[in-house]
Amino acid sequence: MKRAFKYRFYPTDAQAAELSRTFGCVRKVYNLALAARTEAWTRQERVNYNQTSAMLTAWKKTEEFAYLNDVSSVPLQQALRHLQAAFTNFFAKRAEYPRYKSRKKSRKSAEYTTSAFRFRDGRLTLAKMAEPLDIVWSRPLPEGVSPSTVTVSQDAAGRWHVSMLCEDPTVEPLPPADAAVGADVGLDHLLTLSTGEKIANPRHERKDRARLAKAQRVLAKKAKGEGANRRKARRKVAKVYARIADRRRDGLHKLTTRLVRENQTIVIEDLTVRNMVKNRSLARAIGDAAWSEFRSMLEYKAQWYGREVIAVDRFFPSSKLCSVCGALQGRMPLHVRTWTCGCGATHDRDVNAAKNLLAAGRAVSACGAGVRPQRSAPGGRSATKQEVSRREP
């Protein structure tokens, strides 16, 4: 199993300058290749990676782009491979058409393969550099392994990170467990489990909202342009965002690891978060809850440790379906948090939804059936007719 290990590092002035040049060259090569492929696309022609690699060789020989020779060639080639992957995803309809990289907004990163770095005795030295990187080893790499790929990046807060992709022999399937759980995400509570447990929503963005607003007001008052004061103010805003993201990610890692360790099967709802954030009233809260990141972490950890994650159809009426008798209720606005079914069962909306998700997920796991939206109660009768029949003498 390949796994990436990410660390902070503190470059010297010379290393920072070299990496900044590399980031700029990577961005330039990516944009040049994208422009060439886009122009060819208008002529109904396709350009592949090999052709863009030949273009890169030609660009380096010109006076205009001679500076591309000053940095390692490997990150430039990797940028072309990333562009090829972007077009592959586009043609497979898994992504939109590739976009140009912006100097201000795009992520600053460069990827090095084994031919462009040296890793010996816990010291990493990149191509074109005389000294190893000063890495803060917050956790050790697996014993006896060496990275196959190294990615260096700098975030908007000015922090430098190095990510090492390694074969991790310590990732092994966990012993089988008998437990299964349904998990319903929400805003009042980040997660409600079918066991009845409710996990609080930490609302990291809300806790730092005052600090963020203050930093943004200071930035807004700075003169437009590339002045030093504006750069400092922009970095202070980025640091607040980084603090929020780090705390959110740490909480999600702890939560997903616990769920995967304790349960063999985890059932969630297949939500279209991209469409849900179009609701201007809830977009900020949904973004702060990070439902998509939660699902992503849950799925790859389940794959690592031999667990199963089942996603139930988003139109499955988990909240309106009675988990006791199966009766389907009518319209149920979001402000209704508890309700009573005609069978006499009183439900907490979120716990009931989690129980229904678990039941639907077990059906999928047992017989492979798809979970389709339920439009009526069992027997073909509506919930209203069922309730009337129960009350008839």
C-alpha positions, 0 to 999 in steps of 0.5 A: 500500500502506497501512502504519503507522509507530509512534513513541515520543513524550513528552507534556507534562503538559497533553497527557498529561492530555488524552489520559488523558481521551480514553482514558477517554471512548473506553472509556466510549462503547464500553461504553455502545454495547455495552450498548445493542446487547446489550440490543437483541439480547435483544429480537431487535433489531439496532442499527447504527453510525448508531443508536449515533452518534445515541445518542452525541449524546443522551448528550452532552446529558445531565448525567451524560455531559456530560464527553464534550463536553470531548474531541474527538468524532472518537475517540468516533466511531471507537470506535463504528466499532470496535464495529461492526467487532467485531459484523461479525466476530461475525456472520461467525463470525470472532470472539467476541461483543464484550467490555466494555473494562476500565479496568485491563486494556484497551489505552489508545488513541484514533484520530484521522482527518484532521479531528482532527489537523494534520500539517505540516513533520513536526509533529503536533498533535492536536485540543484541543491547542495544541502538537505532540507531541514525537515521536522520529522513529526513522525518516522517513515516506515522502517527500511523504505525510501520515497518513490516520489517527493512533492514540495509545496508552499501554502498561502500562509507561507508554510513549506511542506514536503510530501513523500510517497512510500510503500507502507508495509504497516498498513494491513487489514484489521481483524474482522469486526461484527459491528456495523453502523449507519452515520447521518451527517448534519449541522446541529451535530456533525454525525449521528450514529445508528447507535444513538450517539451524537458527535458534536459539530466543532464549528471551527470556522465559527470559532475563529470568525471574529479573528478572520473578519478582523484580518480581512478588514485590515487586508481590505484597507491596504492599497491594491497592488503588490505592496509589502504591507498588502502581502503581509496582510494577505498572509495573516488572513491565510494563517487564520484559514490554515488554522481552521483547516488544520483543526478541522482536518485533525478532528476528521482524521480522529473521527474517521479512524475511530469509525473504521477501527470499530466497525466492519461496515459503515453506511453513509448517505450519498450527498451532492455537497456541490449542489447543497452549498448553492443554498446561500443560507447554509453554504458556510455551515456546510463548508465548515462541516466538510462532509466531502472530506469526511467521506473521502477519509472514510473511504480510503481508510476503509480500503486500507484496513479491509472495511466496507463503506456503503453509500445509500442513494441521496433520494432514499427518505431516511428521515421520513421513513419509520425505522420500526414499521416502515411507514413513509411520512409526508413532508417533513421540514428541517425544523422538525427534529422529533416526530411520532409515527402512526404506530406509536414510535417517537423518533429523533429525526437524525437517529431514525435516519441513521437507523434507516441508512444502516438497514438499507446498507445491510440489504446492499451488503447481504444481497447486492440490491441497489438502494432505490428511492422509496416513494410509498410505504410498504404494501403500496399504500401511502402513510396516510392510508396506513394510519387511517386503517390502523385507527379503524375499529 
